[in-house]
Amino acid sequence: MLASNRSQHSQRSENVPIGKEGHAVMETRKREVFMDLSNTSNFLPAHTGESRLGGDSGWFCRMTTGAASRGKARLGDDLDDTIMQGTTPARMESISPVIDWKDTIPPEDRQDLGDPQFVAEYVNPIFVNMNGVEQKYRQSSDYMQRTQNDITQRMRAVLIDWLVEVHWKFKLVPETLYLTVNLIDRYLEQCPNLSRTRLQLVGVTCLLIASKYEDIYPPEMKDIVSICDRTYQRHEVMEMEVDILNTLGFCMTTPSPMFFLLRYAKVMEADEKHFFLSQYCLELALPENSMLRYSASQLAAGALYLSNKLLRKPTAWPPHVAVHCPNSEHDVKVVAKELCALLQVATNEDHSGTQLRAVKKKFQLSKFRSVSRMVLG
């Protein structure tokens, strides 16, 4: 018997190739990094009766419709009987009904379930998270007095008024302007005693950073240098860009008032004129240092509240909009009153020598429905 085993082993060894070192080389199937997805015979059962489950979710499950499905039905019946035997009528009343996940989505977002750009399934968690993030990157309205000796609030206002024109000239998205102002304030708060000769450099560099973050096609470096009348060189802009990003720890994601206004206006189903009037109020607040004490969501809610009043809407703060805002109606009214004061100043032409006009000039265009030409009643 020992001899027969030895002979069988020798017969098998004759068919095994020998490597250079004298070791037997086993023939194994080469391992593929990417499987041949066209050959699905190894993965799908060779049955003709298949059912497709999952619907629009994109996940599919295949199962045979023979005895396996009948066995599953019997298993389900037995499971139901077992549950019902141990369930009293009182316990049956306490069992919560199954809730469709679509019922948890606000009614105004259900129409967007098929549109991946609106992410209706996650819109509420996103805005809840952003309500917390906006508090993290807020600046105090008195930071200029505490940190800057050579720069005044008036200089900041003139800088932002000029940046509104530059932003419009470069045809950048609205979010870029709000992020630019946010970066300027955060940098000035963390970089005390900045020389006024470098304030414009900080402003235009923050615009460049914000456009890289928000826009598809940011301005080129030569255009940034040219817009400053070549006061600064290319290398100075690049060095300031590095300094700003390092000072802020590369923390760029912060919700702007425009972010919340888009949400509130969508819930209210505001038309273009209604939306542009709210946007006009928000941009009037950008140069005002005193408006820094309000969060982005407060400013957006106050602007929408004020535009509702000016356009004589039936309800200034509808309940279905209020549920999406983290601020009370009283707080929203306070912001709306301050925005109304800024709007009245911008409407009057008496102080033409000192008034900042870039925002008003911008919203006189027909693209914005000329909302800055409206007569306030």
C-alpha positions in Angstrom: 0.0 0.0 0.0 2.9 2.3 0.8 4.3 1.5 -2.6 1.1 2.3 -4.4 0.8 5.7 -2.7 4.4 6.5 -3.7 3.7 5.5 -7.3 0.5 7.7 -7.4 2.5 10.6 -6.0 5.2 10.2 -8.6 2.7 10.1 -11.4 1.2 13.4 -10.3 4.6 15.0 -9.9 5.5 14.1 -13.5 2.9 16.6 -14.8 4.2 19.5 -12.6 6.7 21.8 -14.2 10.0 22.4 -12.4 11.3 25.9 -11.8 14.9 27.1 -12.0 15.6 26.3 -8.4 14.4 22.8 -8.7 11.1 23.4 -7.0 7.7 22.4 -8.4 5.8 25.2 -9.9 2.0 24.9 -9.3 -0.2 26.2 -12.2 -2.6 28.6 -10.7 -5.1 30.8 -12.3 -3.8 34.3 -12.6 -5.5 36.7 -10.1 -7.3 39.5 -11.8 -7.2 43.0 -10.3 -10.4 44.0 -11.9 -13.0 41.3 -12.6 -14.5 40.8 -16.0 -17.9 42.3 -15.4 -19.2 41.1 -18.7 -19.0 37.5 -17.6 -21.8 37.4 -15.0 -22.4 33.7 -15.1 -20.3 33.2 -12.0 -22.4 35.6 -10.0 -26.0 35.1 -11.1 -28.0 31.9 -10.6 -28.8 29.9 -13.7 -32.6 30.4 -13.2 -34.9 32.1 -15.5 -37.4 33.3 -12.9 -36.0 36.5 -11.3 -37.6 39.4 -9.6 -36.1 42.9 -9.3 -36.3 44.6 -6.0 -35.2 48.0 -4.8 -36.9 50.2 -7.3 -35.4 53.6 -7.7 -32.9 53.2 -4.9 -30.3 51.7 -7.3 -29.7 48.6 -5.3 -31.0 45.4 -6.8 -31.6 41.9 -5.3 -32.0 38.8 -7.4 -33.8 35.7 -6.1 -35.4 32.6 -7.7 -39.1 32.3 -7.7 -39.4 28.6 -7.1 -39.4 26.7 -3.8 -37.2 29.3 -2.1 -39.8 32.0 -2.4 -42.5 29.6 -1.2 -40.4 28.7 1.7 -39.9 32.4 2.6 -43.7 32.8 2.5 -44.1 30.0 5.0 -41.4 31.4 7.2 -43.1 34.8 7.2 -46.5 33.2 8.2 -44.8 31.3 11.0 -43.1 34.4 12.3 -46.4 36.4 12.2 -48.2 33.6 14.1 -45.4 33.6 16.8 -45.6 37.4 17.2 -49.4 37.4 17.4 -49.5 34.7 20.0 -47.4 36.8 22.4 -49.1 40.1 21.7 -52.1 41.3 23.7 -54.5 43.9 22.4 -53.0 46.5 24.7 -49.5 45.8 23.3 -50.9 45.9 19.7 -52.1 49.4 20.3 -48.7 50.5 21.5 -46.9 49.3 18.5 -45.9 52.3 16.3 -46.9 52.2 12.7 -44.2 52.0 10.0 -43.3 55.5 8.8 -42.3 56.1 5.2 -39.0 58.0 5.2 -40.4 60.4 2.6 -42.9 61.6 5.2 -40.0 63.0 7.2 -39.1 65.4 4.4 -40.7 68.8 4.4 -43.5 69.2 1.9 -41.6 71.9 0.0 -38.7 69.6 -0.6 -40.6 66.4 -1.7 -40.8 67.7 -5.3 -37.0 67.7 -5.5 -36.5 64.0 -4.5 -35.5 63.1 -8.0 -33.0 66.0 -8.4 -29.6 65.2 -7.0 -28.6 68.9 -6.9 -31.2 69.6 -4.2 -30.3 66.6 -2.0 -33.8 66.7 -0.5 -33.1 63.6 1.6 -30.4 65.5 3.5 -31.5 69.1 3.4 -32.6 69.3 7.0 -29.4 67.8 8.5 -27.3 70.1 6.3 -29.0 73.2 7.5 -29.0 72.1 11.2 -25.2 71.6 10.8 -24.7 74.9 9.2 -26.6 76.7 12.0 -23.9 75.5 14.3 -21.0 76.2 11.9 -22.1 79.9 11.5 -21.7 80.5 15.2 -18.1 79.2 15.0 -16.9 81.8 12.5 -18.7 84.9 13.8 -16.9 88.1 14.5 -17.7 90.6 17.2 -18.8 94.1 16.0 -16.1 95.8 18.0 -13.1 93.8 16.8 -11.7 96.8 14.9 -11.4 98.9 18.0 -9.7 96.0 19.9 -7.2 94.9 17.2 -6.5 97.7 14.7 -4.9 101.0 15.4 -4.1 102.2 11.8 -7.4 101.0 10.2 -10.8 102.4 10.9 -14.3 101.2 10.3 -14.7 103.8 7.5 -11.7 102.3 5.7 -13.2 98.9 5.9 -16.5 100.2 4.5 -14.7 101.9 1.5 -12.7 98.7 0.9 -15.9 96.5 0.8 -17.7 99.1 -1.4 -14.8 98.9 -3.9 -14.8 95.0 -3.7 -18.5 95.0 -4.7 -17.5 96.7 -8.0 -14.6 94.4 -8.5 -16.7 91.4 -7.8 -19.3 92.5 -10.3 -16.6 93.3 -12.9 -15.2 89.8 -12.7 -18.7 88.3 -12.9 -18.3 86.1 -9.9 -21.0 84.2 -8.1 -22.8 86.0 -5.2 -21.4 83.6 -2.5 -17.9 84.8 -3.4 -18.6 88.3 -2.2 -19.9 87.2 1.2 -17.0 84.8 1.7 -14.6 87.6 0.8 -15.9 89.9 3.5 -15.9 87.0 6.0 -12.3 86.2 5.3 -11.3 89.9 5.6 -12.9 90.3 9.0 -11.5 87.0 10.3 -8.0 87.9 9.1 -8.1 91.4 10.6 -9.3 90.1 13.9 -6.4 87.6 14.1 -3.8 89.9 12.6 -3.6 93.0 14.8 -2.1 96.4 13.9 -2.2 95.9 10.1 -0.8 98.9 8.2 -3.4 100.7 6.1 -1.2 100.5 3.1 -1.8 96.8 3.0 -5.5 96.8 3.5 -6.3 96.8 -0.2 -3.9 93.9 -0.7 -5.7 92.0 2.0 -9.1 92.7 0.4 -8.2 91.7 -3.2 -6.3 88.6 -2.0 -9.4 87.5 0.0 -11.4 88.0 -3.1 -9.0 85.8 -5.0 -9.1 83.1 -2.3 -12.9 83.2 -2.2 -13.3 83.0 -6.0 -11.0 79.9 -6.0 -13.3 78.3 -3.4 -16.7 79.3 -4.9 -16.2 79.9 -8.7 -15.4 77.6 -11.5 -13.2 80.2 -13.2 -11.5 82.5 -10.7 -9.7 85.7 -11.9 -6.2 85.3 -13.2 -3.3 86.7 -11.2 -2.6 89.4 -13.9 -6.1 90.7 -13.6 -5.8 90.9 -9.8 -2.6 92.9 -10.1 -4.2 95.1 -12.8 -7.4 95.9 -10.8 -5.2 97.3 -8.1 -3.5 99.7 -10.6 -0.3 97.7 -10.1 0.1 99.0 -6.6 1.1 95.5 -5.6 3.2 92.9 -7.4 2.4 89.4 -8.2 4.6 87.9 -5.6 3.1 90.2 -2.9 -0.4 88.8 -3.7 0.9 85.2 -3.5 2.7 85.9 -0.2 -0.4 87.4 1.3 -2.5 84.5 0.1 -0.2 82.1 1.9 -0.3 84.3 5.1 -4.1 84.5 5.1 -4.7 80.8 4.6 -2.1 80.0 7.3 -3.6 82.5 9.7 -7.1 81.1 9.2 -5.9 77.5 9.4 -7.4 76.9 5.9 -10.9 77.0 7.4 -13.0 78.2 4.5 -16.4 76.6 4.8 -18.7 79.0 6.5 -22.4 79.6 5.6 -23.1 83.0 4.2 -26.3 85.1 4.4 -26.9 84.2 0.8 -26.8 80.5 1.8 -29.7 80.9 4.2 -31.6 83.4 2.0 -31.7 80.9 -0.9 -33.3 78.3 1.5 -35.8 80.7 3.0 -36.8 82.1 -0.4 -37.3 78.6 -1.8 -39.6 77.7 1.1 -41.6 80.9 0.6 -41.6 80.4 -3.2 -40.4 84.0 -3.7 -40.3 85.5 -7.2 -37.2 87.2 -8.7 -38.1 90.7 -7.5 -38.8 89.5 -4.0 -35.5 87.6 -3.9 -33.4 90.5 -5.4 -34.9 93.0 -2.9 -33.8 90.7 -0.1 -30.3 90.3 -1.6 -30.1 94.1 -2.0 -30.7 94.5 1.7 -28.0 91.9 2.6 -25.4 93.6 0.4 -26.2 97.0 2.0 -25.3 95.4 5.3 -21.8 94.2 4.2 -19.9 97.5 4.6 -21.6 98.2 8.0 -19.4 97.1 10.8 -22.3 97.2 13.3 -24.1 94.4 11.4 -21.4 91.9 12.4 -23.2 91.3 15.6 -25.9 89.3 13.7 -25.4 85.8 12.4 -25.8 84.9 8.7 -29.2 83.2 9.3 -30.4 86.3 11.2 -29.4 88.6 8.4 -31.1 86.4 5.8 -34.3 86.1 7.8 -34.3 89.9 8.5 -33.8 90.7 4.8 -36.7 88.4 3.8 -38.9 89.8 6.5 -38.2 93.3 5.4 -38.9 92.5 1.7 -42.2 90.9 2.7 -43.2 94.1 4.4 -42.1 96.3 1.5 -43.9 94.2 -1.1 -47.0 94.1 1.2 -47.1 90.3 1.4 -50.1 88.9 3.4 -47.7 87.6 6.1 -44.4 89.1 6.9 -43.0 85.9 8.6 -45.0 82.8 7.5 -45.0 79.8 9.9 -43.8 77.4 7.2 -40.7 79.6 6.8 -40.2 80.2 10.5 -39.8 76.5 11.2 -36.6 76.5 9.1 -35.1 79.5 10.9 -33.3 79.0 14.2 -34.1 82.6 15.3 -37.3 83.9 16.9 -39.6 86.3 15.2 -38.6 89.0 17.6 -35.0 88.6 16.7 -35.9 88.7 13.0 -37.8 91.9 13.5 -34.8 93.6 15.2 -32.6 92.8 12.2 -35.3 93.9 9.8 -35.5 97.3 11.5 -31.8 97.9 11.1 -31.8 96.8 7.5 -34.7 99.2 6.9 -32.6 102.1 8.3 -29.8 101.2 5.9 -32.2 101.0 3.0 -33.6 104.4 3.8 -30.1 105.9 3.9 -29.3 104.3 0.5 -32.5 105.6 -1.0 -31.9 109.2 0.0 -29.6 111.2 -2.3 -28.8 114.0 0.2 -25.5 112.6 1.4 -24.1 111.9 -2.1 -20.6 113.1 -1.0 -20.1 110.4 1.7 -22.5 107.7 0.6 -21.2 104.3 -0.6 -22.9 103.8 -3.9 -21.5 100.5 -5.4 -24.3 98.3 -4.0 -27.1 100.7 -5.1 -25.6 101.2 -8.5 -25.4 97.4 -9.0 -29.0 96.8 -8.1 -30.2 99.5 -10.4 -29.5 97.2 -13.3 -32.4 95.5 -15.0 -30.8 92.1 -14.3 -31.7 92.7 -10.6 -35.2 94.1 -11.6 -33.9 97.6 -10.6 -35.0 97.0 -7.0 -32.8 99.9 -5.7 -35.0 102.3 -7.7 -38.1 101.3 -5.7 -39.9 104.0 -3.9 -40.3 103.1 -0.2 -43.8 103.6 1.1 
